[in-house]
Amino acid sequence: MIRNYVSHGVGRVFHTDPIVHHSRNNVAGHMVLNQTFTKEPMLTMGRIKPVVWDDNWTMATEDPNLSAQFKHTILITKHGAELLTNCQKI
């Protein structure tokens, strides 16, 4: 897992607080009611050093091994966490 990438809050500004780390860490924080955030780790079969392409958007690892990124958007409700990007099987 690429550890120096993080997930983020989603609000009136798309990339906003909270910053959500993908691995165990000592960063304090908590989620609050009606907060929306993403969880978007990047996984790799090889080295964990990322490289940004010349388009300043596309990311890959420095070696030719496979890598993938996925994203979920989560809303904190009074009943718990609701996965907004949950796709039902058809």
Buried (B, 14 or more C-beta within 10 A) or exposed (E): EBEEBBBBBBEEEEEEEBEBBBEEEEEEEEBEEEBBBBBBBBEBEEEBEBEEEEEEEEBBBEBEEEBEEEEBBBBBEEEEEEEEEEEEEE
